[in-house]
Amino acid sequence: MKQFLSGGVDPAEASIDTKTRRYNYIAVTDFYESLDGGTSRNLLFGSSLEKILKSRSTIPCRVVITVYLSQPFYSAPMSIPTGDIIKSINTTSE
């Protein structure tokens, strides 16, 4: 069984921090686990997702950008703090 997430960036929520000159984005994601060797998948949410995330301090993430008639671009791996995701899960479920 393999867990993964997919989603996109909400461009309406993008901003630039003028002090640090860093971009801030809101990612809209869904978490899944693959079953049967990848032939089917289940959506993970709430307590089942939180249980998986609590065992790790970060999860790896890559951005994939696809353009018609071109090779996909894969970003360098980034580490997403699981505490931020758990906080978002708890805020959303309230």
Buried (B, 14 or more C-beta within 10 A) or exposed (E): EEBEBEEEBEEEEEEEEEEEEEEEEEBEBEBBBBEEEEEEBEEBEEEEBBEBBEEEEBBEEEBEEEEEEEEEEEEEEEEBEBEEBBEEBEEEEE
